[in-house]
Amino acid sequence: MLALRRLPLPTSILCALVLWSSSVSLAQTASAPVPANAGPNPKVSTVGTLRVERYGSGVPAMIFIPGLASGSWVWDGAVKAYAAKHAVYVVTLAGFDGVPAPASPSIDAADASLLQLLTSEKLDRPILVGHSLGGFLALRFGTEHAALLRGVVSVDGTPVFPTFAQMTTDQRVAAATGIGAQLAAATPDQFAANEKQMVSAMVTAPADAERVAAYSSNSDPKAVAAYATDLFRADLRPQLPALTVPTLELAPVPTTPAPFEPPAAASSSMADREAGYKAFYAALFPGAPNLTVKTIPNSRHFIMVDQPQALFAAIDAFVAGLPS
């Protein structure tokens, strides 16, 4: 089996750590058109710090959470795939995608708002699906409120930011604070330019990467910095034994070996590389009692952009196997 190098690691917004720390030329990113979600016009509301869009009907309900600097547009395909059979809720964190940022945006506030959403909508054990930061938030909520959920799906989001997994708590906090300060200091033009550069490493097709970067640059840089700081400093591993709800971790495996893979990856099969990725991601979940890790080949961080059909097929199989 192909073993991945321990650091750096292929998950969440790893590229942001590298690319935000490099100097880039200022560039103006054109505003992206407003994406059109599938189905009837959504019911839009504000719950706590979240903007909530509701589509369709049916149980179990599904709640989709975007990642850092992303909005509901990242889950357009999920709305098309699931709104005919499920009540689909797509949330956007405050400060992302044009949603006004509060004075102190935080993962804590987003977590509390998710609980408020379940309570206000009287949702009976919905399925949480999150990407990147959204995946971390879904995992965290699952450790806190497993009995309120039917399942958790994390799309390339992990309990601890892998690059920092071997650090002490103090080291991780110091690193997160420094990165957050750098992110918060970016001008809007710098933010847009950096989004364009880092997303190019997270999406396979250049045209798709341009589109994703244009959308994500509509987020508030200071809000992105605040959430990134929370994400980088967090470590859910001690709480994972409480993640008793069925949990699916979806791990992308790029077509071309990434720089963090060993030299042998260049001549290894995709199956061998998938085995290495699967073992690596599983090792980030010590003590999780009900975890399944599935790899999605030929994809990068934005699996829903690179391989939407494979992503939704994996979610379908997971949902079909959940206890009623």
C-alpha positions in Angstrom: 0.0 0.0 0.0 1.3 3.5 -0.8 2.0 5.5 2.3 1.4 9.2 2.3 3.9 11.5 3.8 2.7 12.9 7.2 3.1 16.5 6.3 1.8 18.4 4.5 -1.5 16.7 4.1 -4.3 16.7 1.5 -7.4 17.9 3.1 -9.6 20.8 4.0 -8.0 24.1 2.9 -4.4 23.1 3.1 -3.6 25.0 -0.1 -4.7 28.2 1.7 -2.0 27.8 4.3 0.6 27.6 1.5 -0.7 30.1 -0.9 -1.9 32.8 1.5 1.6 32.9 2.9 3.1 33.6 -0.6 3.2 37.0 -2.2 0.8 37.4 -5.2 0.2 40.2 -7.6 -3.1 42.1 -7.2 -5.8 41.1 -9.6 -9.4 42.1 -10.1 -11.7 39.1 -10.2 -14.9 39.6 -12.2 -18.1 39.3 -10.3 -19.7 35.9 -10.9 -23.3 35.6 -12.0 -25.7 34.6 -9.3 -26.1 30.8 -9.6 -29.6 29.4 -10.0 -30.5 26.5 -7.7 -32.7 23.7 -9.0 -36.3 23.4 -8.2 -38.9 25.9 -7.0 -37.8 29.2 -5.4 -36.4 28.4 -2.0 -37.8 29.5 1.3 -35.1 31.8 2.6 -34.7 32.7 6.3 -32.1 33.7 8.9 -31.6 31.3 11.8 -29.0 32.6 14.3 -26.0 33.6 12.2 -26.9 31.4 9.2 -28.7 32.2 6.0 -31.0 29.2 5.3 -32.4 28.1 2.0 -35.0 25.4 2.0 -36.0 23.3 -1.0 -38.3 20.3 -1.5 -39.8 18.0 1.1 -39.5 14.6 2.5 -37.6 12.7 5.3 -35.0 12.5 6.4 -34.2 16.1 5.9 -30.7 16.9 4.6 -28.7 20.0 5.7 -25.8 21.0 3.5 -23.0 23.2 4.8 -20.5 24.9 2.5 -16.8 25.3 3.3 -14.6 28.3 3.9 -15.6 31.4 1.8 -18.2 29.3 0.0 -22.0 29.9 -0.3 -25.0 27.8 -1.1 -23.8 27.7 -4.8 -21.4 25.0 -3.9 -24.4 22.7 -3.3 -26.4 23.5 -6.4 -25.9 19.9 -7.6 -27.1 18.6 -4.2 -30.3 20.5 -4.5 -31.0 19.0 -7.9 -30.1 15.6 -6.7 -32.1 15.5 -3.4 -34.9 18.1 -3.3 -37.4 15.8 -5.0 -37.2 13.3 -2.2 -35.9 15.2 0.8 -36.4 18.5 2.6 -33.1 20.1 1.7 -31.6 22.9 3.8 -28.6 24.7 2.4 -27.0 27.1 5.0 -24.4 29.8 4.5 -22.3 31.0 7.3 -22.4 34.7 8.2 -19.7 36.6 6.3 -19.7 34.2 3.3 -21.1 34.8 -0.1 -22.5 38.3 0.7 -24.2 37.3 4.0 -23.4 40.2 6.4 -20.7 39.4 8.8 -21.3 39.8 12.6 -18.8 41.6 14.7 -17.2 38.3 15.8 -18.0 35.5 13.4 -17.1 32.1 14.9 -17.6 28.4 14.5 -19.2 28.4 17.9 -22.0 30.7 16.7 -22.5 28.6 13.6 -22.7 25.4 15.7 -25.3 27.0 18.0 -27.3 28.2 14.9 -27.4 24.7 13.5 -29.0 23.5 16.8 -31.5 26.4 16.5 -32.3 25.3 13.0 -33.1 21.7 14.0 -35.2 23.0 16.9 -37.1 25.7 15.0 -37.9 23.4 12.0 -38.6 20.4 14.3 -36.3 18.2 12.2 -36.4 14.5 13.1 -32.8 13.3 12.9 -31.6 15.0 9.7 -28.5 14.1 7.8 -25.7 16.7 8.0 -23.5 17.1 4.9 -20.6 19.5 5.1 -17.6 20.4 2.8 -14.2 21.4 4.2 -15.0 23.8 7.1 -18.6 22.7 6.8 -17.4 19.1 7.2 -15.6 20.0 10.3 -18.7 21.7 11.6 -20.8 18.6 10.8 -18.3 16.4 12.6 -18.3 18.7 15.6 -22.1 18.9 15.8 -22.1 15.1 15.6 -19.9 14.8 18.7 -22.2 17.1 20.6 -25.6 16.0 19.4 -25.3 12.5 18.0 -28.8 11.5 19.1 -30.3 14.4 17.1 -28.9 13.1 13.8 -29.4 10.2 11.5 -26.0 10.6 9.8 -23.0 12.8 9.1 -21.2 13.2 5.8 -17.9 15.1 5.7 -16.5 16.0 2.3 -12.8 16.5 2.8 -13.2 18.0 6.3 -11.4 16.4 9.2 -11.4 16.6 13.1 -8.0 18.4 13.1 -6.3 20.4 10.4 -3.8 17.7 9.2 -0.8 19.9 8.9 -1.2 20.8 12.6 -2.1 17.3 13.8 1.3 16.6 15.4 1.5 20.0 17.1 0.9 20.7 20.8 -2.2 22.7 21.6 -0.1 25.8 22.2 1.8 25.4 18.9 -1.5 24.9 17.0 -3.1 28.0 18.6 0.0 30.2 17.8 0.1 29.0 14.2 -3.7 29.6 13.7 -3.5 33.0 15.2 -0.6 34.1 12.9 -2.4 32.8 9.8 -5.6 34.4 10.8 -3.9 37.8 11.3 -2.4 37.6 7.8 -5.8 36.7 6.3 -7.5 39.5 8.1 -5.0 42.1 6.8 -5.8 41.3 3.1 -7.4 44.0 1.0 -10.4 43.0 -1.1 -8.2 42.9 -4.2 -5.6 40.7 -2.5 -8.3 38.4 -1.2 -9.8 37.9 -4.7 -6.3 37.3 -6.1 -5.4 34.8 -3.5 -8.8 33.0 -3.8 -8.1 32.6 -7.5 -4.6 31.2 -6.9 -5.5 28.8 -4.1 -8.7 27.5 -5.7 -6.6 26.6 -8.8 -5.1 23.8 -6.7 -8.4 22.7 -5.3 -10.4 22.1 -8.6 -9.2 20.0 -11.5 -10.5 21.9 -14.5 -9.2 25.5 -14.9 -12.6 26.8 -16.1 -14.3 25.4 -13.0 -11.6 26.8 -10.8 -12.1 30.3 -12.2 -15.8 30.0 -11.5 -15.4 28.8 -7.9 -12.8 31.5 -7.2 -15.1 34.2 -8.5 -17.9 33.0 -6.3 -15.7 32.6 -3.2 -14.2 36.1 -3.6 -17.6 37.5 -2.7 -17.0 36.6 1.0 -15.7 39.0 3.7 -12.0 38.5 4.2 -12.1 39.3 7.9 -14.9 36.7 8.4 -12.9 34.2 6.4 -9.9 34.9 8.7 -12.0 34.4 11.9 -13.4 31.1 10.8 -10.0 29.9 9.5 -8.4 30.7 12.9 -11.1 28.7 14.6 -10.6 25.8 12.2 -6.8 25.7 12.4 -6.7 25.8 16.2 -9.4 23.2 16.7 -8.9 19.5 17.5 -12.0 17.3 17.8 -10.0 14.0 18.3 -10.6 13.8 22.1 -14.4 14.1 21.4 -14.5 11.5 18.6 -15.8 8.6 20.9 -19.0 10.6 21.2 -19.4 10.6 17.4 -21.7 7.6 17.6 -23.9 8.6 14.7 -23.0 6.9 11.4 -20.3 9.0 9.7 -19.0 9.1 6.2 -15.7 10.7 5.4 -15.2 11.4 1.6 -11.5 11.8 0.6 -10.5 13.1 -2.8 -7.6 11.4 -4.6 -6.2 13.6 -7.5 -5.5 12.1 -10.9 -1.9 13.4 -10.7 0.1 12.7 -7.5 0.2 15.7 -5.3 3.5 17.1 -3.9 2.9 15.6 -0.5 2.8 12.1 -1.9 6.0 10.0 -2.0 8.1 9.6 -5.2 6.7 6.1 -5.6 3.3 7.6 -6.3 4.3 8.5 -9.8 4.4 4.9 -10.8 1.7 3.6 -8.5 -1.8 2.6 -9.5 -4.8 4.7 -8.6 -6.0 1.8 -6.5 -2.8 1.8 -4.5 -2.9 5.5 -4.0 -6.6 5.3 -2.9 -5.6 2.8 -0.3 -2.9 5.1 1.0 -5.4 8.1 1.2 -8.0 5.9 2.9 -5.6 4.8 5.6 -4.3 8.3 6.1 -7.8 9.8 6.5 -8.9 7.0 8.9 -5.9 7.7 11.1 -7.2 11.3 11.7 -10.3 9.8 13.4 -9.0 7.9 16.4 -11.8 6.5 18.5 -14.6 7.3 16.1 -16.9 4.3 16.6 -19.1 4.5 13.5 -16.8 5.8 10.7 -16.6 4.9 7.0 -13.9 6.4 4.8 -14.5 6.4 1.1 -12.1 7.8 -1.5 -13.3 9.6 -4.7 -10.6 9.2 -7.4 -9.7 11.8 -10.0 -10.9 14.7 -7.8 -9.4 17.4 -5.7 -10.8 19.3 -2.7 -14.1 20.4 -4.4 -15.3 16.9 -5.1 -18.8 18.2 -5.9 -17.3 20.2 -8.8 -14.8 17.6 -10.1 -16.8 14.4 -9.6 -20.4 15.2 -8.7 -21.9 11.9 -9.8 -19.4 9.9 -7.8 -20.0 12.2 -4.8 -23.8 11.8 -4.9 -23.5 8.1 -5.5 -21.4 7.7 -2.4 -23.9 9.8 -0.4 -26.8 7.8 -1.8 -25.3 4.5 -0.7 -24.5 5.9 2.7 -28.1 7.2 3.2 -29.6 3.9 2.0 -27.7 2.1 4.6 -28.8 4.3 7.5 -31.1 2.8 10.1 -34.6 4.3 9.9 
